[in-house]
Amino acid sequence: MLTYEYKLQGNRAQYAAIEEALRVTQFIRNKCLRLWMDEKRIAKNDLQAYCAVLAHDFDFAHKLNSQARQAAADRAWHAITRFYENGKSKKPGKKGYPRFQRDNRSVEYKTSGWKLEADGNHITFRDGCGIGRLRLIGTRAIETFPLQQIKRVRIIKRAAGFFCQFCVQADRVIDHEMTGATVGIDVGLKAYYTDSHGNTVENPRHYRKAEKRLKHLQRRLSRTKKSSQNRKKARQRLAKAHLKVQRQREDFARKQANALVISHDLIAVRRVGAC
């Protein structure tokens, strides 16, 4: 699967509709988990069938796309399966007993409930939640892929806004010219990594550089009154600062990996150290 991500642009009513879809997804996931706790011998198919019962009993659940409801049930079953597997493998300590979700941040559609426009710049969600037509902000050419290859469409809530992910099924074939070159990588704390040729890349320390601002924002958050609007705004500012650091670190790691492969013309990379 290839994942392409775009930022969603809409109005307040559409953002409110997305928030409602997130709450419905959380509701269905928790109800499926409660069914597993209360009943015996519940299987994955039982949770899938229970989605139809919830849609019949609750009008707000019926508004969400049927495949999106099934994806929410799959999340509950994934947590249950992980608990079973940890128990069978005799994992030491806690086995990860499934918990109820409190702050869901994503809703997943499969092959229905959405429509991508031909220009690739807009997407329309056509279920009963009322999300409607949203603009996609990004540089990826998602319209070049056949619709049959797009297996999942996710709406994700982050500190910087709402984002849309397309999971595309594609076969990647990369032809490498056999050069026989190899290099050893030692990842450390003082230096980001040192290779077997003596080359060293310094650690940019994005978190350390942002630590002063993060502490300042955390203090402002702790001084606000609980359940107040000022606390929500302070929490949002702190989340955006953490998200910026996360993106800086991921972008640096990705660029260094690409530069390493290109510069050494590698056919294999051995990781001999750990951070």
C-alpha positions as CSV (number, residue, x, y, z in Angstrom):
1,M,0.0,0.0,0.0
2,L,1.1,3.5,-0.9
3,T,-0.2,6.3,1.3
4,Y,-0.8,9.8,-0.1
5,E,-1.8,12.5,2.3
6,Y,-3.5,15.9,1.7
7,K,-4.8,18.6,3.8
8,L,-8.6,19.2,3.7
9,Q,-10.0,22.7,3.3
10,G,-13.6,23.4,4.0
11,N,-15.9,25.6,6.1
12,R,-17.0,25.4,9.7
13,A,-20.1,23.3,9.0
14,Q,-18.1,20.7,7.2
15,Y,-15.5,20.5,10.0
16,A,-18.4,20.1,12.5
17,A,-19.7,17.2,10.3
18,I,-16.3,15.6,10.3
19,E,-16.2,15.9,14.1
20,E,-19.6,14.1,14.2
21,A,-18.3,11.3,12.0
22,L,-15.3,10.9,14.4
23,R,-17.7,10.6,17.3
24,V,-19.9,8.1,15.6
25,T,-16.8,6.0,14.7
26,Q,-15.8,6.0,18.3
27,F,-19.3,5.1,19.4
28,I,-19.5,2.1,17.1
29,R,-16.0,0.9,18.1
30,N,-16.9,1.1,21.8
31,K,-20.3,-0.5,21.4
32,C,-18.6,-3.5,19.6
33,L,-16.1,-3.8,22.4
34,R,-18.9,-3.8,25.0
35,L,-20.7,-6.5,23.1
36,W,-17.5,-8.7,23.3
37,M,-17.2,-8.0,27.0
38,D,-20.8,-8.9,27.8
39,E,-21.3,-11.9,25.5
40,K,-19.4,-15.1,25.0
41,R,-17.8,-16.5,21.9
42,I,-18.1,-13.3,19.9
43,A,-16.3,-13.5,16.5
44,K,-15.4,-10.9,14.0
45,N,-18.5,-11.6,11.9
46,D,-20.7,-11.0,14.9
47,L,-19.2,-7.5,15.3
48,Q,-19.8,-6.8,11.6
49,A,-23.4,-7.8,11.9
50,Y,-23.8,-5.7,15.1
51,C,-23.0,-2.6,13.0
52,A,-26.3,-3.0,11.2
53,V,-28.1,-3.4,14.5
54,L,-26.6,-0.1,15.8
55,A,-27.5,1.7,12.5
56,H,-31.1,0.5,13.0
57,D,-31.3,1.6,16.7
58,F,-29.5,4.9,16.4
59,D,-30.2,7.5,13.7
60,F,-26.9,9.2,14.1
61,A,-25.1,5.8,13.5
62,H,-27.2,5.2,10.4
63,K,-25.8,8.4,8.8
64,L,-22.3,7.1,8.7
65,N,-21.4,5.0,5.6
66,S,-21.9,1.2,6.1
67,Q,-18.3,0.4,5.2
68,A,-17.1,3.1,7.6
69,R,-19.1,1.4,10.3
70,Q,-17.5,-1.9,9.5
71,A,-14.1,-0.3,9.6
72,A,-14.9,0.9,13.1
73,A,-15.8,-2.6,14.1
74,D,-12.6,-3.9,12.7
75,R,-10.7,-1.6,15.0
76,A,-12.4,-3.2,18.0
77,W,-11.6,-6.6,16.7
78,H,-8.0,-5.7,16.1
79,A,-7.7,-4.7,19.8
80,I,-9.3,-8.0,20.8
81,T,-7.0,-10.0,18.6
82,R,-3.9,-8.3,20.0
83,F,-5.0,-9.2,23.5
84,Y,-5.5,-12.9,22.5
85,E,-2.2,-13.1,20.7
86,N,-0.3,-11.6,23.7
87,G,-2.0,-14.1,26.0
88,K,-1.1,-17.1,23.7
89,S,2.5,-16.0,23.3
90,K,2.7,-15.6,27.2
91,K,3.9,-12.0,26.9
92,P,5.3,-10.9,30.3
93,G,3.4,-8.2,32.1
94,K,0.1,-6.7,30.9
95,K,-1.4,-8.3,27.9
96,G,-3.1,-5.2,26.5
97,Y,-6.7,-5.7,27.6
98,P,-8.9,-3.7,25.2
99,R,-10.0,-0.3,26.4
100,F,-12.8,2.1,25.5
101,Q,-11.7,4.9,23.2
102,R,-12.1,8.4,24.4
103,D,-10.6,10.6,21.8
104,N,-11.0,9.2,18.3
105,R,-9.1,11.1,15.6
106,S,-9.8,9.2,12.4
107,V,-12.6,7.8,10.3
108,E,-12.0,5.3,7.5
109,Y,-14.0,4.8,4.4
110,K,-13.3,1.8,2.1
111,T,-14.5,1.8,-1.6
112,S,-17.8,3.6,-1.1
113,G,-19.1,6.8,0.5
114,W,-16.7,9.1,-1.3
115,K,-16.1,10.4,-4.8
116,L,-12.8,11.8,-6.1
117,E,-13.1,14.5,-8.8
118,A,-11.3,14.0,-12.1
119,D,-8.9,16.9,-11.4
120,G,-7.8,15.3,-8.2
121,N,-8.2,18.6,-6.3
122,H,-11.6,17.9,-4.6
123,I,-13.2,15.0,-2.8
124,T,-16.9,14.6,-1.9
125,F,-18.1,12.4,1.0
126,R,-21.6,11.3,0.1
127,D,-22.9,9.6,3.3
128,G,-25.4,11.0,5.6
129,C,-22.9,12.9,7.9
130,G,-23.1,15.9,5.6
131,I,-19.4,16.5,5.1
132,G,-19.8,17.2,1.4
133,R,-17.2,18.5,-1.0
134,L,-13.7,19.4,0.3
135,R,-10.6,20.7,-1.3
136,L,-7.4,18.6,-1.3
137,I,-4.2,20.6,-0.7
138,G,-1.1,18.7,-1.7
139,T,1.3,18.0,-4.5
140,R,0.7,14.3,-5.1
141,A,-1.1,13.3,-8.3
142,I,-3.8,11.0,-6.8
143,E,-6.0,11.3,-9.9
144,T,-3.4,9.3,-12.0
145,F,-4.3,6.1,-10.1
146,P,-7.3,4.1,-11.2
147,L,-10.1,4.2,-8.6
148,Q,-9.9,0.4,-8.3
149,Q,-6.5,0.8,-6.7
150,I,-7.7,3.1,-4.0
151,K,-8.7,0.7,-1.2
152,R,-9.0,3.1,1.8
153,V,-9.8,6.8,2.4
154,R,-9.2,8.1,5.8
155,I,-10.0,11.5,7.4
156,I,-7.5,12.2,10.2
157,K,-7.7,15.0,12.8
158,R,-4.4,16.6,13.8
159,A,-3.4,19.7,15.6
160,A,-2.8,21.5,12.2
161,G,-6.3,20.6,10.9
162,F,-8.0,17.8,9.1
163,F,-6.1,15.6,6.6
164,C,-7.2,13.0,4.0
165,Q,-5.2,9.8,3.4
166,F,-5.5,7.7,0.3
167,C,-4.3,4.1,0.6
168,V,-3.4,2.9,-2.9
169,Q,-2.6,-0.7,-3.8
170,A,0.3,-0.7,-6.2
171,D,3.1,-3.0,-7.2
172,R,6.5,-1.3,-6.9
173,V,9.3,-2.7,-9.0
174,I,12.7,-1.2,-8.4
175,D,15.6,-2.4,-10.5
176,H,19.0,-2.2,-8.8
177,E,22.3,-2.5,-10.5
178,M,24.5,-4.9,-8.6
179,T,27.5,-2.9,-7.5
180,G,28.6,-5.0,-4.5
181,A,28.9,-1.9,-2.3
182,T,27.9,-2.2,1.4
183,V,28.2,0.1,4.3
184,G,27.7,-0.3,8.0
185,I,25.7,2.3,10.0
186,D,26.2,3.1,13.7
187,V,23.4,5.2,15.1
188,G,24.3,7.1,18.2
189,L,23.3,10.0,20.4
190,K,26.0,12.6,19.9
191,A,26.1,11.9,16.1
192,Y,23.0,11.0,14.2
193,Y,25.0,8.2,12.5
194,T,28.5,7.2,11.6
195,D,29.1,4.9,8.7
196,S,31.9,2.4,8.1
197,H,33.8,4.9,5.9
198,G,34.2,7.4,8.8
199,N,31.5,9.8,7.6
200,T,29.5,11.4,10.3
201,V,26.2,13.2,10.3
202,E,25.5,15.5,13.2
203,N,22.3,15.2,15.1
204,P,20.1,18.3,14.4
205,R,18.4,18.0,17.9
206,H,15.1,19.4,16.8
207,Y,13.4,18.6,20.1
208,R,16.2,20.2,22.2
209,K,15.9,23.4,20.1
210,A,12.2,23.5,20.6
211,E,12.2,22.5,24.3
212,K,12.2,26.0,25.6
213,R,9.1,26.9,23.7
214,L,7.4,23.6,24.5
215,K,8.0,24.2,28.3
216,H,6.6,27.7,27.9
217,L,3.4,26.5,26.2
218,Q,3.0,23.7,28.7
219,R,3.2,26.2,31.6
220,R,0.5,28.3,29.9
221,L,-1.7,25.3,29.5
222,S,-1.3,24.2,33.1
223,R,-2.3,27.7,34.4
224,T,-5.6,27.8,32.5
225,K,-8.9,26.7,34.0
226,K,-10.2,23.3,33.1
227,S,-13.0,23.1,30.5
228,S,-12.4,26.7,29.5
229,Q,-12.0,28.1,26.0
230,N,-8.5,29.4,26.9
231,R,-7.5,25.9,27.9
232,K,-8.6,24.6,24.5
233,K,-6.6,27.3,22.7
234,A,-3.5,26.6,24.8
235,R,-3.8,22.9,24.2
236,Q,-4.1,23.5,20.5
237,R,-0.9,25.7,20.5
238,L,1.0,23.1,22.4
239,A,-0.2,20.3,20.1
240,K,0.9,22.3,17.0
241,A,4.4,22.8,18.5
242,H,4.8,19.1,19.1
243,L,3.5,18.3,15.6
244,K,6.1,20.6,14.1
245,V,9.0,18.8,15.9
246,Q,7.6,15.5,14.8
247,R,7.5,16.5,11.2
248,Q,11.0,18.0,11.4
249,R,12.5,14.7,12.7
250,E,10.7,12.5,10.2
251,D,11.7,14.8,7.3
252,F,15.3,14.8,8.4
253,A,15.4,11.0,8.8
254,R,13.8,10.5,5.4
255,K,16.3,12.9,3.6
256,Q,19.3,11.2,5.3
257,A,18.2,7.8,4.3
258,N,17.8,8.8,0.6
259,A,21.1,10.7,0.6
260,L,22.9,7.7,2.1
261,V,21.6,5.3,-0.6
262,I,22.3,7.6,-3.4
263,S,25.8,8.7,-2.2
264,H,27.1,5.1,-1.7
265,D,25.1,3.4,-4.5
266,L,24.2,0.7,-2.1
267,I,22.6,-2.7,-2.7
268,A,22.4,-3.4,1.1
269,V,22.5,-1.4,4.3
270,R,23.5,-3.1,7.5
271,R,22.4,-1.4,10.8
272,V,25.0,-2.3,13.4
273,G,24.1,0.2,16.1
274,A,21.0,1.4,17.9
275,C,20.0,4.7,19.4
